[in-house]
């Protein structure tokens, strides 16, 4: 059975990439490698069936789908953090 529900870790990775506008900076912030970040973003894009980021060697930008996914990810992660705090 193929689980197409994004995992919390993938949402956190995606959020870090967006916030830092960099795979390398997100990897440093999360204490992992850029290769791990890239793999998790690819998995998330596959699960959602959408390209979330436009990537070039010089810059990264959210796609329209990426913007919607980022807003949802923030809500999910905020709710999860609130659950843990409560």
Rosetta blueprint (number, residue, H / E / L):
1 X L
2 X L
3 X L
4 X L
5 X L
6 X L
7 X L
8 X H
9 X H
10 X H
11 X H
12 X H
13 X H
14 X H
15 X H
16 X H
17 X H
18 X H
19 X H
20 X H
21 X L
22 X L
23 X H
24 X H
25 X H
26 X H
27 X H
28 X H
29 X H
30 X H
31 X L
32 X L
33 X L
34 X H
35 X H
36 X H
37 X H
38 X H
39 X H
40 X H
41 X H
42 X H
43 X H
44 X H
45 X H
46 X H
47 X H
48 X H
49 X L
50 X L
51 X L
52 X L
53 X E
54 X E
55 X E
56 X L
57 X L
58 X L
59 X L
60 X E
61 X E
62 X E
63 X L
64 X H
65 X H
66 X H
67 X H
68 X H
69 X H
70 X H
71 X H
72 X H
73 X H
74 X H
75 X H
76 X H
77 X H
78 X H
79 X H
80 X H
81 X H
82 X H
83 X H
84 X H
85 X H
86 X L
